Structure formats: C-alpha cells, structure tokens
Amino acid sequence: MSIKHALVVDDSKSAQIALKNQLEAHDLVVALAGTGEEALEFLEHETVDVIFLDHVMPGMDGFQALQAIKRNPRTAMIPVMMYTTKEGEVYVSQARALGGIGVLPKDVKPNVLFDMLLSLGLVKERRTESLPAHDTPRRRATDPAPAESTPRSDSSTGFPLAALLNRIMDDQVALRADLRRDRSELAHSVANEVVEAQRRDQASSTGRSRAAKTLAVLTALFAVSTVVLGVLAWNLAHTPPPTTATPIDDGSQRAQISDLETALHVEQVSAEALRLRSLDALQWSLNQQTWFPYEELPFNDARAELLRDLLGHLTAMGFRGRVRIESHLGEFCLVNDPGGDPVLAAPDTPIEACTLIGHPQDDSTFVADRQSVAFAEFLDTSPLLADSGITVELIAHDRARSLARLPIGGQTSRAGDWNRIAERNNRLEFSLIPDGD
C-alpha cells in the first residue's frame, strides 16, 4: 500500500499532536494547519488523502472551510471528517449536508479511528497483512486524472452528472465481477485440497473408522461449498462474509477458510468505502448549481423531473435510505409593487431604499408553500418511491436556519449586485443518507 497523507486542521496544538500521533501509528504522513485559511493555502500546493477538520476556529470556522474545500474541483473529492467536541444528530446532518463524511470526537478511541481509516482504504486490515494483494494500486482522490481520448465537458458545475453516474455504475459492476472471480478461485483451491485430503485418508491405515473419516471430509466440503455459494450470492453492500460454524479437522484447511473469510471482510469494507465515496461524489455534483431566481418555487415541476432522474439512478445503484432536500432562503433587496406585494428592487436602487431585506417566506417552514402541484403529485404517486426502499424528506428552512453559501454585504451598495449574491444563496441542498446513518 502506498504512503497515505492526512491533514489535521485545528487551532489547538494539543489536539493536533494527539491526533497526529494516532495517525502516524498507522503509518500516515500528517500535516498540520491551525486555521481554515491556512488549510486552504496548504491544499493549493499539496495533496492529501483525508482531512480532519475542527469546527470552532478563529476566522473561518470548520463548516466554512468545508464548503470552500468542496467548492474547489481540485479538493472536492478529498474525504473530510469533522473532528470536534460538538455532538448531536443535527450537527452530523449539517456536516454531511456540506459534504463531510462524518464526525469524530476529540477523544476518539483508537479502534474507532482505525475502522474509519480502514473504510477509506487508508490502512490494511490487521489480520491480512501477509495476504497477497489482489488489487492494482489506486489513485488518491487528489491525484491528477489520467489522459482521456475524448474531450470532457468544461462546465462550471464540475463533473457532468450523467458521466459521473455512468462511471460510478461501471466501477461497481467491475468491482463486483473481480470480487466474485477472486474469491471463487480461492474457494475452489481449498475444495481441491479437501478432495486430496480425502484420498490420503482412504489410503492411510489409521485407526479411525470409515464413518468418522467420511464425516470429517463431508464437514469440510460442506464448509467450502457454503463459502463458494456465499461468494456467488454476496451482494456488494449488504451481505456479510460467510462463516464456518462447523469445526474442520485439518488445521491448514481451517486456516485457509479463515483467510478467505478475512479477505471477504476486507473486500466488503473496501466496497462499502467505494459505495460511500460514490454517494459523496454524486451528492457533491448535485449541489453545484441548485440556486434559483427569487420568483421560482424551490420544489417546482423542473425539480420534480430532476428528482425522478436521481431516484432512477439511485435505485439502479441499490441505494436504500433517505434523499433529503433542504430549501434555503436568500436575503433579497425588495420593494413593494403598487398592490403592496414584495418584488425585486431595480438593479440601481440603493440598498438603503429597500423596503425589505429578506424573503416573504422568512417566517415560514411549510413545505406546501414552496412546492408546485406537479411536484406534490410526483411524491404521492411515483412508483420509484413505492417499493424502492428510498424516501424523500423535504425541509423548508426559515430565515434563522437558512445557511448562506456566499457572504453578502460589505461594499455592495446597489440592489443589482446584492440580489445576484442573494440568488446564489436562494437554493436547495441535497443529502444522500444511507440506511443506518
């Protein structure tokens, strides 16, 4: 396994050193940053495989730094783990919504940290250090992409959504085929050794009875066949590695079966890590351009079509869980029209002349106020939501809970400039939450 690199971002020196020591114990090369700004400057010139990010820091806080990392195409695919004293489902949901892979406490236990690193493919399973590697070296998330024979879209949205989905599906199909082939070959090798053992037993003159010999061999064959069938039926994300509850007399056979189970477990962890990275990449791509004009409903007919396509792809990937869509409000410069309704101020209107800085739904959290009839009908009638194991969760944030993606104010003195920024904050945020999270 190639050397892996980590970046720890924390304004506490003691917290930096504590986590650095734990990571170096797993042979990771660790860089340190004391602020979000320092981390972003470091990432402009260096590459890492994982980032541990504190929340409360001077200047740019952890969430702001996370947003900046995910907005930059060069760093967007790096896994970011929030490393903080903050707790609670709401905080975890916020971290995931912004692109983080999860939250670790400052007093993280060594086994918890190891499992996290293992899920990201940054360390090896301890029980399989002597096993030969079956996979080819993988690129780090920050390595430059290989040259392509066909031109790629240079869209400002990052990766084209259709191309990203197709690549994810191809990767999973290829991985599943490789796993089945490798594990089947190992299982058949064990079976051949069992048959050879049977021949030796038949030729030997030991005192065991024929019935005892037959029982021992049948027990071993049953265990091997269980492993083979388990490999062939193993689903990439959900099937646990097969076990051999019945003891096997021959020590070498038992050891090989144990190695097979261990290899399956490691491959399953790696496959689960790939699945989570695929979901993170899809979520990041969805959130690149989700803003909409002041006059539009967040959950309108066009977004119903987008959701239909998304659910179709998620179903094909075998995803089961929640699709959370949050509506955030922009703070617009508004004036009243002759009927008394708020409308966008003319572009050259001074900010001081705005009747309202905000949004008419600033005090509302009713989803019904923000969706079209077609969107509501889609949620009620779509077969993609009937038996797929996927649920859609809509959240309408009021002004107090809406999170701004871009800062507003400062030198902005005219309504046109102000409202262009407000429109970028008037947006949806998608979160893909697998069952169990």
Buried (B, 14 or more C-beta within 10 A) or exposed (E): EEEBBBBBBBBBEEBBBBBBEBBEEBEBEBBBBBBBBBBBEBBEEEBBBBBBBBBEBEEBBBBBBBBBBBBBEEBBBBBBBBBBEBEEEEBBBBBBBBBBBBBBEBEBEEEEBBEBBBBBBBBBBEBBEEEEEBEEEEEBBBEEEEEEEEEEEEEEBBBBBEEBBEEBBEBBEEBBEBBBEBBBEBBEEBBEBBEEBBEEBEEEEEEEEEEEBBEBBEBBBEBBEBBBEBBEEBEBBEEEBBEBEEEBBBEEBBEBBEBBBBBBBBBBBBBBBBBBBBBBBBBBBBBBEBBBEBEBBBBBBBBBEBBEEBBEBBBEBBBBBBBBBBBBBBBBBBBEEEEEEBBBBEEEBEBEEBEBBBBBBBEBBEBEBBBBEBBBEBBEEBEBBEEBEBBBEBBBBBBEEBBBBEEBEEEBEBBBBBBEBBBBBBBBBBBBBBEEB
